[in-house]
Structures are given as C-alpha cells and as structure tokens.
Amino acid sequence: MANVEYREPTSIEEALALLGQYGDEAKIIAGGQSLLVMIRDGLIRPRVLVGLQGIPGLSTIQANGELRIGAMATHTAVERHPAVQQRWPLLAEAERAVSTLQIRNRGTLVGNVAHGFPTADPPAALIALGAQARIVGPGGERTLPIEEFFIGFMETALQPTELLAELRIPAQPARSGGAYLKYAMRPLDFSIVGVGARVTLAEDGTCAEARIGLNGAGATPLRARQAEAALHGARLTDEALAEAGRLAAAESDPVGDLDGSAEYKRKMVEVFVRRALRRAAQAAQG
Ligand SMILES: Cc1cc2nc3c(=O)[nH]c(=O)nc-3n(C[C@H](O)[C@H](O)[C@H](O)COP(=O)(O)OP(=O)(O)OC[C@H]3O[C@@H](n4cnc5c(N)ncnc54)[C@H](O)[C@@H]3O)c2cc1C
C-alpha cells in the first residue's frame, strides 16, 4: 500500500482522464470494501487509486418511473430508500442479504456489480429486475443489460478506461412480485447459491413473464433463460415450478469448492429456484 497514489477527481471527465492516463495501473475506489481486501491480500497492486467521493451527484437514487442508482449510493441507502422498498422490494431484499450493516454502510451497489464476484447477492436480483448498466468512457457512453455486463470470473465488460456510472431498473409491470433467496452456511457469509426471481401474472392468472437470476451457479451471475421460457404462459403449479427449478439447475454450471461439489450446488439451484418462484408468484398475487 505504501506506494499507492490517491487521486480524488471532482468530475467524471477528470476521473476518465486519470483512467486514460494510467490505464490498468489505476483502480477506481468506491466504498473500498472489496478493493482494499484485494490489495491487502496481494491479489492486485494498483499504482493509483481514483476515489469517486469528490464527484458531486454520484450518491443519487432517483425513482421517476425507472429507478436510477448512482455509483456512490451505498447498499444501505438503496435498501432503505422508500421507493425501492415500495416499488422494487426484490432489490431491497437482496441488499439486506449483503453481509453486515458496517459493510452495507460503506460498500456501494455499483461497486459490488463492478467487482463482478459470482456469489455476491445483488446481481441475481438485478438480473431478475431487468437492470441496465450505464458505462461511461473516453468514447462516450453505452448501456448494457446487466447479464451481459458479467463476462467471466470477476471479469466484466468494463475496460480499464471506463467507469460504471449508474444502474437503471425499469418500473415493474402490474401484477408483478419478486423474491431473493440466499443459501449460505452462516447468515453473514457470501451466498453458496442465491436466486432472484420476478414473476408477472396475466389477468387470467397465468405467467406473463418470469425472470430468474442466479448467483453461485457459474463463473458469473447467470440468467436462467430456459427456466424462464418454460414458465411463459403457464399456470404456476407445483409441477411447473419444479420443472423450472430442474431447467435452471441444468443450465447452471457451478464450480465445486469447499462449500460443496458442483452437483450439490446444482441441486441447491433447483431447490432455491423453485422456492423463490413460489414466493414471487405469491407476491404477484398480492
Ligand atoms: C467481510 C466482507 C463480507 C462481504 N459479504 C458480502 C455478501 O455477503 N454479499 C455481497 O454481495 N457482498 C459482500 N461483500 C462485498 C460488498 O458488497 C462490497 O460493498 C462490494 O463488493 C464492493 O463495493 P465497494 O463500494 O466497497 O467497492 P470497492 O471495493 O471500492 O470496489 C470494488 C471493485 O469495483 C471497482 N469499482 C468500484 N466502483 C466502480 C465504478 N463506479 N466503476 C468501475 N469500477 C468500479 C473497483 O475498482 C474494484 O475493482 C462483502 C465484503 C466484505 C469485506
């Protein structure tokens, strides 16, 4: 840490200029909850840290139709925002699942996403909610569906010269409900498997749309598209939910480790997808 230079730009343009100047020798620091652990453990050795706290407006959470969450909004601020609790409760639930209050008070939702950790909690909920990532860089800005933001193990679509400026989450359709379920050995651990599910019902009670995000089911957070497709137009019976669980397990590709074998985690995906869908469907019924 002794030779790390700390810079605190006061605008996005200035931050991008620093990233352009130092390339992959620079790292953005938001809440520092993951970055400082990586530096402490010698996994990365940045020469320059670019702090975002001096840039006005990045802690903003706006809910005018869609929800917009700025790069410095903490987990706690997102979780406790009245509009998030009322209109995007699935996100509030996933945010509450993140570690301790101390971590949530410092760590940011955008930093969590930019870190690209496959067992972090919010990504599964963001996939289920149809979130978009707004990225700014030297060539302007681009927006990606969140599931396309995650490319490989702790690898994202961000270039070293780019910054994740904002997450955007669309208004959820009428008759929608969601649930985030975390499976962990102890409540404060990272998830072994996490499932975010959102169900929208048609007027006749069948499933108009289901979206399912998975954490811990592969090298990146995943969207379970085959399970979603099987539910389209279906009645959400126990059999339909069980089949969706089996399909999600089949399209997941977990890594076996000290928490369990790949086969065990696939089974947990099956079980937790079924449970999360059931809870989401109940919430959609009001
Ligand atoms: C003990 C401990 C337990 C934890 N448990 C959990 C848990 O159970 N569930 C969970 O989901 N998370 C958990 N976390 C991680 C936590 O959610 C962090 O807050 C989050 O991963 C990173 O947010 P941050 O603001 O601290 O980012 P930082 O640590 O500052 O940055 C993380 C990475 O993202 C990059 N980055 C940050 N912001 C941007 C940006 N705007 N644009 C581009 N790159 C950016 C940084 O360069 C760095 O590479 C835990 C962390 C710790 C230390």
Ligand as a Chemical Component Dictionary entry (heavy atoms), coordinates in Angstrom:
data_LIG
# 
_chem_comp.id                   LIG 
_chem_comp.type                 NON-POLYMER 
_chem_comp.pdbx_formal_charge   0 
_chem_comp.three_letter_code    LIG 
# 
loop_
_chem_comp_atom.comp_id 
_chem_comp_atom.atom_id 
_chem_comp_atom.alt_atom_id 
_chem_comp_atom.type_symbol 
_chem_comp_atom.charge 
_chem_comp_atom.model_Cartn_x 
_chem_comp_atom.model_Cartn_y 
_chem_comp_atom.model_Cartn_z 
_chem_comp_atom.pdbx_ordinal 
LIG C1  C1  C 0 -16.203 -9.073  5.010   1  
LIG C2  C2  C 0 -16.994 -8.809  3.757   2  
LIG C3  C3  C 0 -18.169 -9.520  3.561   3  
LIG C4  C4  C 0 -18.932 -9.309  2.423   4  
LIG N1  N1  N 0 -20.077 -10.035 2.252   5  
LIG C5  C5  C 0 -20.820 -9.845  1.139   6  
LIG C6  C6  C 0 -22.025 -10.592 0.940   7  
LIG O1  O1  O 0 -22.452 -11.414 1.748   8  
LIG N2  N2  N 0 -22.719 -10.354 -0.201  9  
LIG C7  C7  C 0 -22.315 -9.433  -1.135  10 
LIG O2  O2  O 0 -22.984 -9.250  -2.145  11 
LIG N3  N3  N 0 -21.188 -8.702  -0.953  12 
LIG C8  C8  C 0 -20.445 -8.883  0.142   13 
LIG N4  N4  N 0 -19.286 -8.146  0.320   14 
LIG C9  C9  C 0 -18.868 -7.182  -0.725  15 
LIG C10 C10 C 0 -19.574 -5.836  -0.543  16 
LIG O3  O3  O 0 -20.884 -5.957  -1.051  17 
LIG C11 C11 C 0 -18.867 -4.645  -1.224  18 
LIG O4  O4  O 0 -19.517 -3.492  -0.832  19 
LIG C12 C12 C 0 -18.920 -4.576  -2.711  20 
LIG O5  O5  O 0 -18.488 -5.774  -3.268  21 
LIG C13 C13 C 0 -17.984 -3.511  -3.271  22 
LIG O6  O6  O 0 -18.495 -2.234  -3.077  23 
LIG P1  P1  P 0 -17.467 -1.046  -2.771  24 
LIG O7  O7  O 0 -18.214 0.221   -2.967  25 
LIG O8  O8  O 0 -16.835 -1.252  -1.468  26 
LIG O9  O9  O 0 -16.423 -1.202  -3.992  27 
LIG P2  P2  P 0 -14.824 -1.116  -3.967  28 
LIG O10 O10 O 0 -14.276 -2.114  -3.034  29 
LIG O11 O11 O 0 -14.398 0.276   -3.811  30 
LIG O12 O12 O 0 -14.550 -1.585  -5.475  31 
LIG C14 C14 C 0 -14.746 -2.919  -5.878  32 
LIG C15 C15 C 0 -14.260 -3.092  -7.317  33 
LIG O13 O13 O 0 -15.118 -2.398  -8.214  34 
LIG C16 C16 C 0 -14.404 -1.346  -8.897  35 
LIG N5  N5  N 0 -15.323 -0.214  -8.935  36 
LIG C17 C17 C 0 -15.998 0.317   -7.889  37 
LIG N6  N6  N 0 -16.822 1.278   -8.339  38 
LIG C18 C18 C 0 -16.664 1.347   -9.677  39 
LIG C19 C19 C 0 -17.261 2.132   -10.706 40 
LIG N7  N7  N 0 -18.214 3.037   -10.459 41 
LIG N8  N8  N 0 -16.871 1.938   -11.993 42 
LIG C20 C20 C 0 -15.918 0.993   -12.272 43 
LIG N9  N9  N 0 -15.318 0.215   -11.344 44 
LIG C21 C21 C 0 -15.686 0.396   -10.067 45 
LIG C22 C22 C 0 -13.134 -1.109  -8.098  46 
LIG O14 O14 O 0 -12.076 -0.631  -8.898  47 
LIG C23 C23 C 0 -12.855 -2.514  -7.571  48 
LIG O15 O15 O 0 -12.236 -3.280  -8.573  49 
LIG C24 C24 C 0 -18.507 -8.330  1.457   50 
LIG C25 C25 C 0 -17.335 -7.604  1.659   51 
LIG C26 C26 C 0 -16.582 -7.842  2.796   52 
LIG C27 C27 C 0 -15.331 -7.043  3.005   53 
# 
loop_
_chem_comp_bond.comp_id 
_chem_comp_bond.atom_id_1 
_chem_comp_bond.atom_id_2 
_chem_comp_bond.value_order 
_chem_comp_bond.pdbx_ordinal 
LIG C1  C2  SING 1  
LIG C2  C3  SING 2  
LIG C2  C26 DOUB 3  
LIG C3  C4  DOUB 4  
LIG C4  N1  SING 5  
LIG C4  C24 SING 6  
LIG N1  C5  DOUB 7  
LIG C5  C6  SING 8  
LIG C5  C8  SING 9  
LIG C6  O1  DOUB 10 
LIG C6  N2  SING 11 
LIG N2  C7  SING 12 
LIG C7  O2  DOUB 13 
LIG C7  N3  SING 14 
LIG N3  C8  DOUB 15 
LIG C8  N4  SING 16 
LIG N4  C9  SING 17 
LIG N4  C24 SING 18 
LIG C9  C10 SING 19 
LIG C10 O3  SING 20 
LIG C10 C11 SING 21 
LIG C11 O4  SING 22 
LIG C11 C12 SING 23 
LIG C12 O5  SING 24 
LIG C12 C13 SING 25 
LIG C13 O6  SING 26 
LIG O6  P1  SING 27 
LIG P1  O7  DOUB 28 
LIG P1  O8  SING 29 
LIG P1  O9  SING 30 
LIG O9  P2  SING 31 
LIG P2  O10 DOUB 32 
LIG P2  O11 SING 33 
LIG P2  O12 SING 34 
LIG O12 C14 SING 35 
LIG C14 C15 SING 36 
LIG C15 O13 SING 37 
LIG C15 C23 SING 38 
LIG O13 C16 SING 39 
LIG C16 N5  SING 40 
LIG C16 C22 SING 41 
LIG N5  C17 SING 42 
LIG N5  C21 SING 43 
LIG C17 N6  DOUB 44 
LIG N6  C18 SING 45 
LIG C18 C19 SING 46 
LIG C18 C21 DOUB 47 
LIG C19 N7  SING 48 
LIG C19 N8  DOUB 49 
LIG N8  C20 SING 50 
LIG C20 N9  DOUB 51 
LIG N9  C21 SING 52 
LIG C22 O14 SING 53 
LIG C22 C23 SING 54 
LIG C23 O15 SING 55 
LIG C24 C25 DOUB 56 
LIG C25 C26 SING 57 
LIG C26 C27 SING 58 
# 
